[in-house]
Amino acid sequence: MDYSKSGGPKQTRNAPKHSEHNARGTEKTPYDKREDKADLLRRMRDAAKKAAEKAPEPKG
């Protein structure tokens, strides 16, 4: 019996339908380009400072 003609769903493939614009190994983000932790921490501190400056003063 040919089960492919019985109307069952086709099995999916575990592959994305398109490639990501920021995927590793592309021109924008090569494999050897990694952000170090110090840079990440600096950006997080800057963002926290900016958020603290922007936040309204609590009423009390």
C-alpha positions in Angstrom: 0.0 0.0 0.0 1.3 3.5 -0.9 0.9 5.5 2.3 2.1 8.7 0.7 -1.2 9.0 -1.1 -3.4 8.5 2.1 -3.4 12.1 3.0 -1.1 12.2 6.0 0.9 15.3 6.7 4.3 15.6 5.3 7.1 15.5 7.9 8.7 18.8 8.5 12.4 19.5 8.0 14.4 21.0 10.9 15.8 23.8 8.9 14.9 27.5 8.9 13.0 28.8 5.9 15.4 31.7 5.5 18.8 32.7 6.7 19.1 35.3 9.4 20.6 38.7 8.6 22.9 38.5 11.7 23.8 34.9 11.5 27.3 33.9 12.6 29.7 33.4 9.8 28.3 36.2 7.6 30.2 39.3 6.5 28.6 41.4 9.3 29.3 38.9 12.1 32.2 36.7 11.2 32.9 33.6 13.4 36.0 35.1 15.0 34.2 38.4 16.0 33.0 38.0 19.6 32.2 40.7 22.0 34.1 40.4 25.2 32.4 40.5 28.6 34.0 43.8 29.6 32.4 45.5 26.6 29.0 44.0 27.5 29.3 45.1 31.2 30.2 48.7 30.0 27.2 48.9 27.8 24.9 47.5 30.5 26.2 50.2 33.0 25.7 52.9 30.4 22.2 51.8 29.8 21.4 51.6 33.5 22.8 55.2 34.0 20.7 56.4 31.1 17.6 54.7 32.5 18.2 56.2 36.0 18.6 59.7 34.6 15.4 59.3 32.6 13.3 57.9 35.4 11.1 60.5 37.3 11.8 61.3 40.9 9.7 59.4 43.4 7.2 61.5 45.3 7.5 61.2 49.0 
